[in-house]
Amino acid sequence: MKDSFGRTIDYLRVSVTDRCNLRCVYCMPEEGVESIPHSQILTFDEIHALCAFMARYGLKKIKITGGEPLVRKGIPNLIAQLKSIPGISSVTITTNGVLLDSYYHPLVEAGVDCITVSLDTLSREKYQALTRRDQLDAVLRGIHLAQEENLVKLKINAVPTAPLDGDEVIRLAQFAQNHDTDVRFIEVMPIGMGTQFQAVGENQVRSILEERFGPMTICHEVRGNGPSVYYSLDGFLGKIGFISAVSHKFCDTCNRVRLTADGYLKTCLQYDTGVMLRPYLRDWDEAGLFDALTRGIQAKPKGHHFEAHEEFTDREHRKMSQIGG
C-alpha cells in the first residue's frame, strides 16, 4: 500500500481498548473519562480479519496498543491470531507494565516479537504524580522478570518533560547498560493533554547522556518497526533510542497508520483525518473495505506541523488514550 506521496504503508498500530489502569497526566484526566461503549469496540475476530485483509496489500508489522492493552482479556490470543497471518513479520505490544509480570509468559508463548514498557521515572513520588497511581513496584517487577528471562526483546519508552531531571535520564538509560534492553526517549506529543507540557528535545537528553557515559555512536542495525534512531554507548549491552517527532521530523519516511479501538483508521497523529472501517468489518463488505482503506491511505497528510503551534480546522482533539499511541 502506498499513499499519495509514494510512502509505503506497511505498519499498523492497533488500539484494542481506550481503557487504562493508570491516569497519566499527559494522556487522560483523572476522572470523568468517557469510554467507548463495548458494542462499538472491535472484536478480536474483526481485528484479525482487517489485518489479514491488509496483509494481502503489503501490511507487515503490527503494534498492539491502548489505552492499556493488557486490561482487555485475551490479548495473548489476539497476538497468536495475528502471528498466524501470512505476510505478517512482526507483532509487538506497548504496555504500561502494571500487569506485565502476570502476562509476560503468555505473551511470549503467543509469539510476541517485542514488549515495550512505558516508564518515565524511577522515583515513586514522581511516578505517582505522573500516573496518579501507586504502581511503580508492579512495573519494575515486570521489567526485571523480562530482563532476567530474556525470552523476547524488551524496550523501555520514556517521555521526558521540562524541567528535565538529568539524574532521572541517567537512571533510565542504565536499564540499557547491564541488559540487552533498548531505552528510547520520546518527545511528548502536543496532542490532547500533552499540549500542557513542555517537550524536551533530543539534543538536551543526548548532552546529559554523553556527559555521563561518553560519546554516542549511531547504530545502523534495524531494531524496530518505527522511526526510532538508535545509538550505542561504550559498555552498554542495549541501545539508546530517540523518537523525536517535533525536533527531528520524520514525516517523509512515515510508514504507519493507526486503528482506534472502535475501528477508525487514523493516518496522522496531528490531524483528525481518516475513515471509519467498522461498518465494513461488521457486515464484511470486502469491496467497501478496500475502497475505504484506499481513500484513507491516499488522504494521509504529507506531514505534521507540531512545530508551528498553529490552529487549523482539522486538528486532532481526542486524547492519546482514545487514539492509541
C-alpha positions in Angstrom: 0.0 0.0 0.0 1.3 3.4 -0.9 0.0 6.8 -0.1 -0.3 9.8 -2.5 3.3 10.8 -1.6 4.8 7.4 -2.5 5.4 6.2 1.0 4.9 2.5 1.6 2.4 1.9 4.4 3.3 -1.5 6.0 2.9 -0.8 9.7 -0.4 -0.7 11.6 -0.8 0.4 15.2 -3.9 -1.3 16.7 -5.6 0.1 19.8 -7.6 -2.7 21.4 -9.1 -0.5 24.1 -9.3 3.1 25.3 -9.4 2.0 28.9 -6.4 2.2 31.2 -5.4 1.3 34.8 -3.3 4.5 35.0 -4.2 8.1 34.5 -1.0 9.7 33.1 -1.2 13.5 33.2 -0.3 14.0 29.5 -2.7 11.3 28.3 -6.0 11.4 30.1 -7.8 13.2 33.0 -8.0 11.6 36.4 -11.8 11.5 36.5 -14.7 11.9 34.1 -13.2 9.7 31.3 -15.9 8.6 28.9 -15.1 5.2 27.5 -16.2 3.9 24.1 -19.3 1.6 24.6 -18.4 -2.0 24.5 -20.7 -2.6 21.5 -18.6 -0.2 19.4 -15.2 -1.8 20.2 -13.8 -4.1 17.5 -13.8 -7.8 18.3 -10.6 -9.8 18.0 -12.1 -11.5 15.0 -12.8 -8.2 13.3 -9.2 -7.0 14.1 -7.8 -10.3 12.7 -10.0 -10.0 9.6 -8.8 -6.5 8.9 -5.1 -7.3 9.5 -5.4 -10.4 7.2 -7.0 -8.3 4.5 -4.4 -5.5 4.8 -1.6 -8.2 4.7 -2.8 -9.0 1.2 -1.8 -5.5 0.2 1.5 -5.2 2.0 0.9 -4.9 5.7 3.9 -6.5 7.5 4.1 -5.1 11.0 1.5 -4.7 13.8 1.8 -2.9 17.1 -0.8 -3.6 19.8 -1.6 -0.5 21.9 -4.4 1.0 24.1 -5.3 2.7 26.4 -3.6 -0.1 28.2 -3.9 -3.3 26.1 -3.4 -5.8 28.9 -6.6 -4.7 30.6 -8.5 -6.3 27.8 -8.9 -10.0 28.4 -7.3 -12.4 25.9 -4.6 -10.2 24.4 -2.2 -13.2 24.0 -4.9 -15.0 22.0 -5.2 -12.0 19.7 -1.4 -11.9 19.2 -1.3 -15.6 18.4 -4.1 -15.0 15.8 -2.2 -12.1 14.2 1.1 -14.0 14.2 -0.6 -16.7 12.1 -1.4 -14.3 9.2 0.7 -14.9 6.1 2.9 -11.9 5.4 2.9 -10.5 8.9 6.6 -10.5 10.0 6.2 -8.7 13.4 3.6 -8.4 16.1 4.7 -6.2 19.1 2.9 -4.7 22.1 3.3 -1.5 24.1 2.2 -1.6 27.8 2.5 0.5 30.9 3.9 -2.6 32.6 1.5 -2.8 35.5 0.3 -6.3 34.5 3.4 -7.4 32.7 4.6 -9.9 35.4 1.4 -11.8 35.0 1.2 -11.6 31.2 4.9 -12.0 30.3 5.0 -15.7 29.7 1.5 -15.8 27.9 2.7 -13.1 25.6 6.0 -15.0 24.9 4.1 -18.2 24.3 1.7 -16.3 21.9 4.8 -15.4 19.8 5.1 -11.6 20.5 8.2 -10.2 18.9 8.9 -7.4 21.3 7.4 -5.9 24.5 7.8 -2.2 25.1 7.1 -0.8 28.6 6.3 2.9 29.0 8.1 4.3 32.1 9.0 7.9 32.6 10.6 7.9 36.1 12.0 5.6 38.7 11.0 7.9 41.6 8.0 6.7 43.4 6.9 10.2 44.2 7.2 11.3 40.6 5.6 8.2 39.3 2.5 8.7 41.4 2.4 12.4 40.3 2.6 11.4 36.7 0.3 8.4 36.6 -1.9 9.3 39.6 -1.5 5.7 40.8 1.0 3.8 43.1 2.1 1.0 40.7 5.8 1.5 40.3 6.7 -1.7 42.1 4.4 -3.7 39.8 6.0 -2.2 36.7 9.5 -2.9 38.0 8.6 -6.5 38.7 7.5 -6.9 35.1 10.7 -5.3 33.8 13.0 -7.3 36.0 11.2 -10.5 35.0 11.5 -9.7 31.3 15.2 -8.9 31.7 16.1 -12.0 33.7 14.1 -14.3 31.5 15.2 -12.6 28.3 12.9 -14.6 26.1 11.8 -11.7 23.9 13.1 -8.3 23.1 12.4 -5.7 25.7 12.3 -1.9 25.2 11.5 0.9 27.6 9.9 4.2 26.4 10.4 7.3 28.5 8.8 10.7 27.8 10.9 13.5 29.4 9.3 16.8 30.1 10.6 20.1 31.4 12.1 20.9 33.8 14.4 18.0 32.9 16.0 16.0 35.7 19.4 14.8 34.4 19.8 12.2 37.1 16.5 10.7 36.1 17.6 10.5 32.4 20.8 8.7 33.5 18.9 6.2 35.8 16.5 5.3 33.0 19.4 4.9 30.5 21.1 2.4 32.9 18.4 -0.1 32.1 20.3 -0.5 28.8 23.7 -0.6 30.4 23.6 -4.1 32.0 20.9 -5.8 29.9 20.0 -6.1 26.3 17.2 -3.6 26.7 16.8 -0.6 24.5 15.7 2.6 26.2 14.0 5.2 24.0 13.4 8.8 24.8 10.3 10.2 23.2 9.3 13.8 22.8 5.9 14.5 24.3 3.3 14.8 21.5 1.4 18.1 21.6 -2.0 16.4 21.4 -4.8 16.5 23.8 -3.5 16.9 27.4 0.1 16.7 26.0 -0.3 20.3 24.9 0.0 21.4 28.5 3.6 20.1 28.8 6.8 21.5 27.5 8.7 18.9 25.4 12.3 18.1 26.0 14.3 17.9 22.8 16.6 15.0 21.8 19.7 17.2 21.9 19.2 18.0 25.5 18.9 14.4 26.5 21.8 13.4 24.4 24.0 16.0 26.0 23.2 14.6 29.5 24.0 11.1 28.5 27.2 11.9 26.7 28.5 13.9 29.6 27.9 10.9 31.9 28.7 7.9 29.6 30.8 9.3 26.8 30.1 9.8 23.1 27.2 8.1 21.4 27.7 6.3 18.1 24.9 5.9 15.6 23.6 2.3 15.3 22.6 1.3 11.8 21.2 -2.1 12.8 17.4 -2.3 12.3 16.0 -2.6 15.9 12.3 -1.9 15.4 9.4 -1.1 13.1 9.1 2.7 13.5 11.1 5.9 13.4 13.4 5.5 16.4 17.1 6.4 15.8 19.4 4.2 17.9 22.8 4.9 19.4 25.5 2.8 21.0 27.3 3.7 24.2 30.6 2.2 25.3 29.9 -0.6 27.9 26.1 -0.8 27.2 24.5 -4.1 26.3 21.4 -2.3 25.0 20.9 0.7 22.8 19.6 4.2 23.4 17.0 5.4 21.0 15.2 8.7 20.3 11.8 9.3 18.7 11.8 13.0 18.1 8.8 13.8 16.0 9.0 17.6 16.7 12.7 18.4 16.8 13.7 15.8 14.2 10.7 15.5 11.9 10.5 12.2 10.1 7.2 12.5 8.2 8.8 11.9 4.8 9.6 8.3 5.8 6.4 7.6 7.8 5.2 4.1 7.1 2.3 3.8 9.6 -1.4 4.3 10.2 -3.4 3.8 13.4 -6.6 1.9 14.1 -8.6 3.1 17.1 -10.4 0.7 19.3 -13.7 1.5 17.6 -12.4 0.9 14.1 -11.4 4.4 12.9 -8.3 4.3 10.6 -6.3 7.4 11.6 -3.4 8.4 9.2 -1.6 11.1 11.1 -1.4 11.9 14.8 -1.9 15.7 14.4 -4.9 15.6 12.2 -8.5 14.5 12.6 -8.4 12.8 9.3 -9.1 9.2 8.4 -12.0 6.8 7.7 -14.3 4.6 9.8 -13.8 0.9 8.9 -16.1 -0.7 11.5 -19.2 -0.9 9.3 -17.3 -2.8 6.6 -15.9 -5.2 9.1 -19.2 -5.8 10.9 -21.0 -6.9 7.7 -17.8 -7.9 5.9 -18.1 -5.7 2.8 -14.7 -6.5 1.1 -15.2 -4.1 -1.8 -16.3 -1.3 0.6 -13.4 -2.1 2.9 -10.8 -1.9 0.1 -12.3 1.4 -1.1 -12.3 2.9 2.4 -8.7 1.8 3.1 -7.6 3.2 -0.2 -9.3 6.5 0.4 -7.9 6.8 3.9 -4.3 6.0 3.0 -4.4 8.2 -0.1 -5.6 11.1 2.1 -2.7 10.6 4.6 -1.2 14.1 5.1 2.3 14.9 3.8 3.4 15.7 7.4 2.5 17.3 10.7 3.2 20.8 11.8 3.6 20.4 15.5 6.5 22.8 15.5 4.3 25.6 14.2 1.8 25.7 17.2 -0.9 26.9 14.8 -4.6 26.3 14.9 -6.5 24.7 12.0 -9.9 23.2 11.5 -8.9 19.5 11.3 -6.6 19.4 14.3 -6.9 16.2 16.4 -8.8 17.0 19.6 -9.1 13.4 21.0 -6.8 12.3 23.9 -3.9 9.9 23.3 -5.8 7.1 25.2 -8.6 7.5 22.6 -6.2 7.3 19.6 -3.7 4.7 20.6 0.0 5.6 21.0 
